[in-house]
Amino acid sequence: MKLVLLIFLMLVVDLNASSIGVYTFNDWDGPKINVFYAHPEVLNDKTRLVIVMHGRKRNAEQYRNQWIDSAKEKNLAIIVPEFNNVNFPEVYNYNYGSINPNGKSPSIGLNIFSLIKTLVEKHINLMKIDTEKWGIYGHGAGGHFVHRYVLYQPGADFRFAIASNLGWYLNINDKEWPFGLKNSGINESDLKMALKKNFLILLGESDVSRKPNTAYAKENFDYISYQGEHRLARGKSFFKNAQNKATELDIIMNWDLMVVPTKDGHGNTKQMVPYAADILREKLK
């Protein structure tokens, strides 16, 4: 009991003594993960929590660093959990949330979408900030995670979610999972709830490479290119499919799409983060 209390106190001290840092999180059934954080020097009732999901390089520290200036300027508490390749290998165990609705067997056997709630509750409690106004952002592989999180966790209480520049989608059509809803485990009730969430697809105008950038993408490029010739086109197609589905279900969709006037392909730091930070600051008021 004393050891548990000591660890808890150390975590509190770490988060409050420094506005930039990292600690090891193990308060769940999965492997230990590093959590990188950045927040303003002073936390107050206007500070808002944002979970940031890193890209396919699993470079959580770099993603945290990309948000340091925005954290201070926009009064955001940034938390970046690190899902390394050793414990969370390949797309199934990170991008896809480590779920296996069609019988595949991810190595860790956990639904890591459910971890987000635990991280949010712990950090809101430790930082003593508003419990009802938090957001989540992901770029690249992190965008894969976020848009599937919205679909698989439609009851999640985030105020706003952003998926940025992902390579392909869990499309709102009858294609086979993981590229469509067939055998996805997502039912109509889940989909209705998900489409009513506050969710933004954030796309870079210059993110138009037509070549697969990983072995997985190359292996599945027929399915991926069916969604569009490049990331920009695939994002627009995904959004259009969602609009059509909302019309079919006779509901008002709260999703939106925004194209950022980027000049440097798939880059995140200087191109997407400033826009995402501004949007989250406004939406999480």
Secondary structure, DSSP 8 states (H G I E B T S, - for coil): -HHHHHHHHHHHHHHHH-SEEEEEE--SSS--EEEEEE--SS--TT-EEEEEE--TT--HHHHHHHTHHHHHHHTEEEEEE---TTTS-TTTTTTTTT--TTS---SS---GGGHHHHHHHHHHHHHT--TT-EEEEEETHHHHHHHHHHHH-TT---SEEEEES-S----SSSSBTTSSSBTSS--HHHHHHHHTS-EEEEEETT----S--SHHHHHTHHHHHHT-SSHHHHHHHHHHHHHHHHHHHT----EEEEEE--SSTT--TTTTHHHHHHHHHHHT-
